[in-house]
């Protein structure tokens, strides 16, 4: 299996021409009766060797961490970071293995969080403050890892650490302010979404690793947006299940339109829990107590299958109605 990034590297190396790669992509799109930009390709596994290496790395790093933490917690986090970096030099920098690279990045960033947590031990009674410090160190670790290895998920990992740091600061300064926390989370989610769109706009054909970076950022932004929207709307607190169902479906319809416009499905997936929960409550109130969850899942699953089949057609109709100034920022 080869990614679009591999094909671009082949063009840069003179192995293939840009025209050959373009014709190949068009051929694959015609064979699959779809457009490549609609598929949200993400390279995770190129072969079972990726899984084999992942298991080996996980065992090695886990053993290294637990052996050294028996002596000192800070030493354990530091050696975990060095171990993950050293393995990345081979499996990421030289072998370009996708799944091990993701795992090693998460291990290195997690080790950075652990270092920050141990260094902030002077404030043991203030967990949000310690979390803020640890998240800052994790963000710095992700930045360093991106500078060296440029694994697409790294930007999302670093952004997640920054989001956690800002959110922890809000919890420190404004404790017991749940509504404010939801507003801040929603604002951070919108910010991450716009950041993801910036990466998407730089690669509207979705043929480089910039599209992969945007994919992971959209995956991060989705729960940050969806969770506070439903909380602030008070959907789960509505006594009237019909009202809750109508409100939930209205929100989900708006989310679906946005997903179609930007050609990303993460928002739709993140909102599934709330939709299924609301519909199951509705069915339960009308007597289908034992089958409420199954019925809700069947309804939503059927609708999503239909949307998957007609995704391209629905998107084309929506793009025709979109203003021209917006179209230049959207994949087509």
Secondary structure, DSSP 8 states (H G I E B T S, - for coil): ---HHHHHHHHHTTSS-HHHHHHHHHHHHHHTTS-GGGS------SSHHHHHHHHHHHHHHHHHHHHHHTT-HHHHHHHHHHHHHHHHHHHTTTT--HHHHHHHHHHHHHHHHHHHHHHTGGGTT-HHHHHHHHHHHHHHHHHHHHHHH--THHHHHHHHHHHHHHHHHHHHHSTT-HHHHHHHHHHHHHHHHHHHHHHHHTTTT--SHHHHHHHHHHHHHHHHHHHHHHHHHTGGG-S-HHHHHHHHHHHHHHHHHHHHHHT--HHHHHTHHHHHHHHHHHHHHTT-TTTHHHHHHHHHHHHHHHHHHTHHHHHHHHHHHS-HHHHTTS--
